[in-house]
Amino acid sequence: MKISIVGAGYVGLVTGGCLAELGHQVMCIDSDAAKVATLNAAGLPIYEPGLQELMARNRAEGRIHFTTDMAQAVEHGEVIFIAVGTPSKEDGSADLQHVLAVATQIGRHLKKFKVIVNKSTVPVGTAYRVQKCLQDELNKRGIQESLFEVISNPEFLKEGAAIKDFMHPDRIVIGLDASPNYNTVHQKMELLYSSFNRHHARTIWMDVRSAELTKYAANAMLATRISFMNEIANLADLMGADVDSVRRGIGADARIGHGFLYAGTGYGGSCFPKDTRALIQTALDCGSQMKVVTAVENVNDHQKTLLVNRLIQNFGEDLSGLKFAIWGMAFKPNTDDMRDAPSIAIVQTLLDAGAIVHAHDPEGMEEAAKILPDVVMADSAYSAAQDAYAVALVTEWDAYRALDLKKLHAAMAGDVLVDLRNIYRPEEAQAAGFNYVSVGR
């Protein structure tokens, strides 16, 4: 099939690359000419494991192309995905200006029937607003016939494992309302995802509003598990319990499972923070409250103060002139994504207290430097820690798991090691001479 994807960001590139890998002819369009130039020069604007190789392979086979020409993209695609950002507005609601602007642009160039797919994470009712933008543009051109159907197909990709998630999905959610075009659209989407339904059906069909809500509900549930375990970890600290033992004990229950039960600095990234806020605001707009999700967000905000509180216990509230090392800036391993990363709040609080901060991240330092220009980005974990009074591990990259703790201790001016991801064994850290602090242990 011929597929067009509007938006060459994280979701758009992963979706485009994977659909090309399945044999479809994909055209990605983005309004950022510099980004498109980078993509046409075999570069990538983001880091995602395996994506560079996937793009190179499908570019060489002629299955994926990049352009800034909306008219060309609309003409090309039988199915047109909208995959642009929906950042949070000040009140927490999703900002739909980019989605609606794309819908307007598509409407200006429509000449024959297209399936318009909302891939962006959008509030319930967005499909109707996209439909209105499209029809308004057709009306301006004197076209009354139905040239489109707007459906919802939310993404469920984990950064750092996005290609695996796309190519081996737990489920494919498609929201499609009853209409004269129902059978045509159903057949096109069945064909698009046919590779995933050969052995057993993974596609879950539902109405558009339910599909839109499913995405928010899924992220809110996962965020809830994270905040719940962080509260248990904080209680374990007060009571002398070990949250890792608790995690194994409850995760063995088949009704609970092991996923998203790790204590730490709280969630970040492009999805959980903005989606929980958007769900809360959506409920308020309906005259209701999401009391559990609101509590989840409050716990997450509080968890980001954990590191600074631990450091203040050791060094006092005035950190002027003291050097601290931060390991891991991206919100999670295997990505360079700094959106709502816990490290931002942590580092900014340290800087505000007068501290000198040196940081290291295997992939995220370039992005981190744009947000935190006062932080010194080091070329290795050890060099970041040189002469530091404390080292804090914020993001659990594999590169930090097997470091020589005795060598680290010898390089530092102090002896505090704050492990916010519980990746080290307390007895080994203490044997290396550290005043070792972890979460819930």
Secondary structure in CASP SS format (residue, H / E / C, confidence):
PFRMAT SS
TARGET T0000
AUTHOR 0000-0000-0000
METHOD secondary structure of the structure
MODEL  1
M C 1.00
K E 1.00
I E 1.00
S E 1.00
I E 1.00
V E 1.00
G C 1.00
A C 1.00
G C 1.00
Y H 1.00
V H 1.00
G H 1.00
L H 1.00
V H 1.00
T H 1.00
G H 1.00
G H 1.00
C H 1.00
L H 1.00
A H 1.00
E H 1.00
L C 1.00
G C 1.00
H C 1.00
Q E 1.00
V E 1.00
M E 1.00
C E 1.00
I E 1.00
D C 1.00
S C 1.00
D C 1.00
A H 1.00
A H 1.00
K H 1.00
V H 1.00
A H 1.00
T H 1.00
L H 1.00
N H 1.00
A C 1.00
A C 1.00
G C 1.00
L C 1.00
P C 1.00
I C 1.00
Y C 1.00
E C 1.00
P C 1.00
G C 1.00
L H 1.00
Q H 1.00
E H 1.00
L H 1.00
M H 1.00
A H 1.00
R H 1.00
N H 1.00
R H 1.00
A H 1.00
E C 1.00
G C 1.00
R C 1.00
I E 1.00
H E 1.00
F E 1.00
T E 1.00
T C 1.00
D C 1.00
M H 1.00
A H 1.00
Q H 1.00
A H 1.00
V H 1.00
E H 1.00
H H 1.00
G C 1.00
E C 1.00
V E 1.00
I E 1.00
F E 1.00
I E 1.00
A C 1.00
V C 1.00
G C 1.00
T C 1.00
P C 1.00
S E 1.00
K C 1.00
E C 1.00
D C 1.00
G C 1.00
S C 1.00
A E 1.00
D C 1.00
L C 1.00
Q H 1.00
H H 1.00
V H 1.00
L H 1.00
A H 1.00
V H 1.00
A H 1.00
T H 1.00
Q H 1.00
I H 1.00
G H 1.00
R H 1.00
H H 1.00
L C 1.00
K C 1.00
K C 1.00
F C 1.00
K E 1.00
V E 1.00
I E 1.00
V E 1.00
N E 1.00
K C 1.00
S C 1.00
T C 1.00
V C 1.00
P C 1.00
V C 1.00
G C 1.00
T H 1.00
A H 1.00
Y H 1.00
R H 1.00
V H 1.00
Q H 1.00
K H 1.00
C H 1.00
L H 1.00
Q H 1.00
D H 1.00
E H 1.00
L H 1.00
N H 1.00
K H 1.00
R C 1.00
G C 1.00
I C 1.00
Q C 1.00
E C 1.00
S C 1.00
L C 1.00
F E 1.00
E E 1.00
V E 1.00
I E 1.00
S E 1.00
N C 1.00
P C 1.00
E C 1.00
F C 1.00
L C 1.00
K C 1.00
E C 1.00
G C 1.00
A C 1.00
A H 1.00
I H 1.00
K H 1.00
D H 1.00
F H 1.00
M H 1.00
H C 1.00
P C 1.00
D C 1.00
R C 1.00
I E 1.00
V E 1.00
I E 1.00
G E 1.00
L C 1.00
D C 1.00
A C 1.00
S C 1.00
P C 1.00
N C 1.00
Y H 1.00
N H 1.00
T H 1.00
V H 1.00
H H 1.00
Q H 1.00
K H 1.00
M H 1.00
E H 1.00
L H 1.00
L H 1.00
Y C 1.00
S H 1.00
S H 1.00
F H 1.00
N C 1.00
R C 1.00
H C 1.00
H C 1.00
A C 1.00
R C 1.00
T E 1.00
I E 1.00
W E 1.00
M E 1.00
D C 1.00
V H 1.00
R H 1.00
S H 1.00
A H 1.00
E H 1.00
L H 1.00
T H 1.00
K H 1.00
Y H 1.00
A H 1.00
A H 1.00
N H 1.00
A H 1.00
M H 1.00
L H 1.00
A H 1.00
T H 1.00
R H 1.00
I H 1.00
S H 1.00
F H 1.00
M H 1.00
N H 1.00
E H 1.00
I H 1.00
A H 1.00
N H 1.00
L H 1.00
A H 1.00
D H 1.00
L H 1.00
M H 1.00
G C 1.00
A C 1.00
D C 1.00
V H 1.00
D H 1.00
S H 1.00
V H 1.00
R H 1.00
R H 1.00
G H 1.00
I H 1.00
G H 1.00
A C 1.00
D C 1.00
A C 1.00
R C 1.00
I C 1.00
G C 1.00
H C 1.00
G C 1.00
F C 1.00
L C 1.00
Y C 1.00
A C 1.00
G C 1.00
T C 1.00
G C 1.00
Y C 1.00
G C 1.00
G C 1.00
S C 1.00
C C 1.00
F H 1.00
P H 1.00
K H 1.00
D H 1.00
T H 1.00
R H 1.00
A H 1.00
L H 1.00
I H 1.00
Q H 1.00
T H 1.00
A H 1.00
L H 1.00
D H 1.00
C C 1.00
G C 1.00
S C 1.00
Q C 1.00
M C 1.00
K H 1.00
V H 1.00
V H 1.00
T H 1.00
A H 1.00
V H 1.00
E H 1.00
N H 1.00
V H 1.00
N H 1.00
D H 1.00
H H 1.00
Q H 1.00
K C 1.00
T C 1.00
L H 1.00
L H 1.00
V H 1.00
N H 1.00
R H 1.00
L H 1.00
I H 1.00
Q H 1.00
N H 1.00
F H 1.00
G C 1.00
E C 1.00
D C 1.00
L C 1.00
S C 1.00
G C 1.00
L C 1.00
K E 1.00
F E 1.00
A E 1.00
I E 1.00
W E 1.00
G C 1.00
M C 1.00
A C 1.00
F C 1.00
K C 1.00
P C 1.00
N C 1.00
T C 1.00
D C 1.00
D C 1.00
M C 1.00
R C 1.00
D C 1.00
A C 1.00
P H 1.00
S H 1.00
I H 1.00
A H 1.00
I H 1.00
V H 1.00
Q H 1.00
T H 1.00
L H 1.00
L H 1.00
D H 1.00
A C 1.00
G C 1.00
A C 1.00
I E 1.00
V E 1.00
H E 1.00
A E 1.00
H E 1.00
D C 1.00
P C 1.00
E C 1.00
G C 1.00
M H 1.00
E H 1.00
E H 1.00
A H 1.00
A H 1.00
K H 1.00
I H 1.00
L C 1.00
P C 1.00
D C 1.00
V C 1.00
V E 1.00
M E 1.00
A C 1.00
D C 1.00
S C 1.00
A H 1.00
Y H 1.00
S H 1.00
A H 1.00
A H 1.00
Q C 1.00
D C 1.00
A C 1.00
Y C 1.00
A E 1.00
V E 1.00
A E 1.00
L E 1.00
V C 1.00
T C 1.00
E C 1.00
W C 1.00
D H 1.00
A H 1.00
Y H 1.00
R C 1.00
A C 1.00
L C 1.00
D C 1.00
L H 1.00
K H 1.00
K H 1.00
L H 1.00
H H 1.00
A H 1.00
A H 1.00
M C 1.00
A C 1.00
G C 1.00
D C 1.00
V E 1.00
L E 1.00
V E 1.00
D E 1.00
L C 1.00
R C 1.00
N C 1.00
I C 1.00
Y C 1.00
R C 1.00
P H 1.00
E H 1.00
E H 1.00
A H 1.00
Q H 1.00
A H 1.00
A C 1.00
G C 1.00
F C 1.00
N E 1.00
Y E 1.00
V E 1.00
S C 1.00
V C 1.00
G C 1.00
R C 1.00
END
